[in-house]
Amino acid sequence: MPAPALWCLRLSVAGQCIAAARTARVAGSEVNSWLFMKAGLPESVASFTDQVAAGLLFMVAVSAIVRPIRGLLFFNAAWMAALAFAIFTNPGTTVDALAPFSHAVRVAAPLGLALLPLDAGEELRHSARKSTFALWILLLGVAATFIAHGIEALQHYGRFVDLIIGSAKQWLGLGVTQQTAEQLLTVIGVQDILFAPLLLSRRWRWVAGWMAFWGLSTALSRVTAMGDGSWHQSLIRIANGGVPLALYLGWWHLVRPSIAPQKP
């Protein structure tokens, strides 16, 4: 896999781990809430779980930059899946039922990275089947997240409305009304849902490029709407754009050969 594409995955994993570690250590994660409120465990046990997870997530972030360790990457994937499960089973909003899908790319990033060859020497002996499996994990993770976000946008999810209004006011000085924001969300929702199957079914590199741009833009909207103090909310979503960017950069090496039809 080309080095730039591999680094996109590594940085995406490191970024989401730093943000998840910050949340677990400072504010408490969704797993913490689930263990205390749903499982009925003592608050001290739930808090201890968060502290251990925060330490391990920080280790994943460091290793993703220095030298990825597969065991830590699998832990990152498991923790992101646990967060999605906790939100799904202990919902706070109507869209939380989509959490396993809207968070899919956060699970796919470390899982796909763990299955790819991580250095030149390993690439020579790496199974092509593992690379193809990793590719489809990344593709399906991106597609699931975009479809879920598209559904949320079509439902005019209140938090999305606030992000549009807040970003327009902070950066453009525009007073966008709620009605206008909802109309924009309808267009955004249709776009997100349409681009997901295009990514899976067609070999159009520009689709991955646009999804990378849009995914990074929507992740950054947390900062543009709510200020620098929300950096961790943007960083936890870095895989929304980082994974499709990795697919874009590695398209001819990884994606096209794996999904192109065989010639007789």
C-alpha positions in Angstrom: 0.0 0.0 0.0 1.4 3.5 -0.8 3.0 5.2 2.1 0.7 8.3 2.0 -2.4 6.1 2.1 -1.0 4.1 5.0 -0.2 7.3 6.9 -3.7 8.5 6.4 -4.9 5.4 8.2 -2.3 5.7 10.9 -3.0 9.4 11.6 -6.8 8.7 11.6 -6.3 6.0 14.2 -4.0 8.1 16.3 -6.4 11.1 16.2 -9.5 9.2 17.2 -7.6 7.5 20.0 -6.4 10.8 21.4 -9.9 12.2 21.3 -11.5 9.0 22.8 -8.8 8.9 25.5 -9.5 12.5 26.4 -13.3 11.8 26.7 -12.8 8.7 28.8 -10.4 10.4 31.1 -12.1 13.8 31.5 -15.8 13.5 30.9 -16.5 9.8 30.9 -17.3 7.6 27.9 -20.5 6.1 26.8 -19.2 2.8 28.0 -18.9 4.3 31.5 -22.6 5.3 31.4 -23.6 1.9 30.1 -21.7 0.0 32.8 -23.2 2.2 35.6 -26.7 2.8 34.3 -27.5 -0.4 32.3 -25.2 -3.0 33.8 -25.7 -1.7 37.3 -22.0 -1.8 38.2 -20.5 0.5 40.8 -19.5 3.9 39.6 -16.0 3.2 40.7 -15.8 0.2 38.4 -17.1 2.2 35.5 -14.7 5.0 36.1 -11.8 2.6 36.5 -12.7 1.0 33.1 -12.5 4.4 31.5 -9.1 5.2 33.0 -7.7 1.9 31.8 -9.1 2.4 28.4 -7.8 6.0 28.2 -4.3 4.7 29.0 -4.5 2.0 26.4 -5.9 4.4 23.8 -3.0 6.7 24.3 -0.7 3.8 23.7 -2.5 3.0 20.5 -2.1 6.6 19.4 1.6 6.5 20.0 2.1 3.2 18.4 0.1 4.2 15.3 2.6 7.0 14.7 5.8 5.2 15.7 5.1 1.6 14.8 1.6 0.1 14.7 1.0 -2.9 16.9 -1.8 -5.1 15.8 -2.9 -6.1 19.3 -3.4 -2.4 20.2 -5.2 -1.8 16.9 -7.6 -4.6 17.6 -8.2 -3.0 21.1 -9.0 0.3 19.4 -11.5 -1.3 17.1 -13.1 -3.2 20.0 -13.4 0.0 22.1 -15.0 2.0 19.2 -17.4 -0.9 18.7 -18.2 -0.9 22.5 -18.9 2.9 22.4 -21.3 2.4 19.5 -23.0 -0.5 21.3 -23.3 1.5 24.5 -25.0 4.4 22.6 -27.3 2.0 20.7 -28.5 0.2 23.9 -28.6 3.4 26.1 -29.9 6.0 23.6 -30.2 9.7 24.4 -31.6 10.8 21.1 -33.7 9.3 18.3 -30.7 8.9 16.0 -28.7 6.9 18.5 -30.3 3.7 17.0 -28.0 4.3 14.0 -24.8 4.3 16.2 -23.5 1.0 15.0 -23.6 2.3 11.4 -22.7 6.0 12.0 -19.6 4.8 14.0 -18.6 2.0 11.6 -15.7 3.9 10.0 -14.2 4.4 13.5 -14.1 0.7 13.9 -13.0 0.0 10.3 -9.9 2.4 10.5 -7.9 0.4 13.1 -9.3 -3.0 11.9 -8.3 -2.3 8.3 -4.9 -1.0 9.3 -4.2 -4.1 11.4 -4.9 -6.3 8.4 -2.7 -4.4 5.9 1.0 -4.9 5.5 2.7 -2.3 7.6 6.2 -2.2 6.1 7.9 -3.1 2.8 9.3 -6.4 4.0 6.0 -7.6 5.3 4.2 -6.6 2.0 6.3 -9.2 0.1 4.9 -12.1 2.2 1.5 -10.6 3.0 -1.6 -12.6 1.9 -3.5 -10.9 -0.9 -6.7 -12.2 0.7 -5.9 -10.2 3.9 -5.4 -7.0 1.9 -8.7 -7.6 0.0 -10.5 -8.2 3.3 -9.0 -5.0 4.8 -10.1 -3.1 1.7 -13.7 -4.2 2.0 -13.7 -3.4 5.7 -12.6 0.1 4.9 -15.1 0.5 2.0 -18.0 -0.9 4.0 -17.1 1.2 7.0 -17.1 4.4 5.0 -20.3 3.5 3.2 -22.2 2.6 6.4 -21.2 5.8 8.1 -22.2 8.0 5.2 -25.6 6.2 4.8 -26.3 6.6 8.6 -25.3 10.3 8.5 -27.5 10.7 5.4 -30.5 9.3 7.2 -29.8 11.6 10.2 -29.6 14.6 7.8 -32.9 13.6 6.2 -34.4 13.5 9.7 -33.1 17.1 10.2 -31.3 16.0 13.3 -31.2 19.0 15.6 -27.4 18.8 16.3 -26.8 19.0 12.5 -29.1 22.0 12.2 -27.1 23.7 15.0 -23.8 22.9 13.3 -24.9 24.6 10.0 -26.3 27.6 11.7 -23.3 28.0 14.0 -20.7 27.5 11.3 -22.4 29.9 9.0 -22.5 32.6 11.7 -18.9 32.1 12.9 -17.2 31.9 9.5 -19.4 33.7 7.0 -21.3 36.1 9.3 -24.5 34.7 7.9 -27.8 34.3 9.8 -29.0 31.0 8.5 -32.6 30.2 9.5 -33.6 26.8 10.8 -35.7 26.3 7.7 -32.8 27.0 5.4 -30.6 24.7 7.5 -33.1 21.9 7.2 -33.3 22.4 3.4 -29.6 22.1 3.2 -29.6 18.9 5.3 -32.1 17.4 2.9 -29.7 17.9 0.1 -26.7 16.7 2.2 -28.7 13.6 3.2 -29.5 12.6 -0.3 -25.9 13.2 -1.3 -24.5 11.0 1.5 -26.8 8.2 0.7 -26.1 8.3 -3.0 -22.3 8.4 -2.7 -22.1 5.3 -0.4 -23.3 2.8 -3.1 -21.2 4.6 -5.7 -18.1 4.0 -3.6 -18.9 0.3 -3.4 -20.2 -0.4 -6.9 -18.2 1.9 -9.2 -14.5 2.4 -9.7 -14.6 6.2 -9.6 -11.7 7.5 -7.7 -13.2 11.0 -7.4 -16.1 9.6 -5.3 -13.6 8.6 -2.6 -11.9 12.0 -3.0 -15.2 13.9 -2.5 -16.2 11.8 0.5 -12.8 12.5 2.0 -13.3 16.2 1.6 -16.8 16.1 2.9 -16.0 13.8 5.8 -13.2 16.1 7.0 -15.4 19.2 6.5 -18.2 17.8 8.6 -15.8 16.7 11.3 -14.3 20.1 11.5 -17.8 21.7 11.7 -17.7 20.9 15.5 -14.9 23.4 15.9 -16.2 25.9 13.4 -19.6 26.0 15.1 -18.6 25.6 18.7 -15.0 26.8 19.0 -11.6 25.4 19.8 -12.9 23.8 23.0 -14.6 21.2 20.8 -11.4 20.0 19.2 -11.9 16.5 20.6 -15.3 16.2 19.0 -13.8 16.9 15.6 -10.8 14.6 16.2 -12.9 11.6 17.1 -14.5 11.9 13.7 -11.2 12.2 11.7 -11.7 8.7 10.2 -14.9 10.1 8.4 -12.5 11.8 6.0 -9.3 10.1 6.7 -10.4 6.6 5.6 -11.8 7.7 2.2 -8.7 9.8 1.7 -6.6 6.7 2.3 -8.7 4.9 -0.3 -8.3 7.8 -2.7 -4.5 7.9 -2.3 -4.2 4.1 -2.5 -6.8 3.7 -5.2 -4.7 2.3 -8.1 -2.6 0.1 -5.8 -5.4 -1.3 -3.5 -8.9 -0.6 -4.6 -8.9 -0.8 -8.4 -7.0 -4.2 -8.7 -9.2 -5.7 -6.0 -12.6 -4.9 -7.4 -11.9 -4.7 -11.1 -13.5 -7.5 -13.1 -11.2 -10.2 -14.4 -10.5 -10.2 -18.1 -10.8 -13.5 -20.0 
